């Protein structure tokens, strides 16, 4: 009987550790991708791409993102060429947005009563935000155009800790990686 209990306890511990790990991984991911695809496009026919950024204000981020997308395409046997001389264009846009901080610390006040049947009750609470009121969010939009016609688009976003260039670059790499995991390389429309 003791062996069965200890065996059950060990298995239960393993299952709980897996559940906690999966919960942690799912909390870290940013399932914010919004995507649309032209179902009549045969993406397998595109052999060459131009990669451009529409963001002229942040050329450092633009160059990083263009390099990341270009390396992905080259790793998938696609050629990178000049605008106007390729099968398709990958157009990028990126910016920083802000969302409300939903993290808070709550302080509650207890209740009390007076009299034999509890005629008076007092209660209340205060919720205080943790950190700043706004959290910076890296947003990247990626479009595939063929002859100026939009055939695929996706947008993704990811929070980053502090409003500095290193945190922004890390968040943008994650956002672009997640977008590229859904990039239509060989999908044929129906």
VENVENTA-V238118 format. One record per helix or strand of 2 or more residues. SS is the DSSP state (H for helix, E for strand). FROM is the first residue (numbers start at 1). TO is the last residue. If there is no record, write none. Layout:
BEGIN
SS/FROM/TO + SS/FROM/TO
END
This chain:
BEGIN
H/2/28 + E/34/37 + H/43/45 + E/48/53 + H/59/75 + E/79/80 + E/88/100 + E/104/109 + E/124/129 + E/134/146 + E/149/159 + H/165/180
END
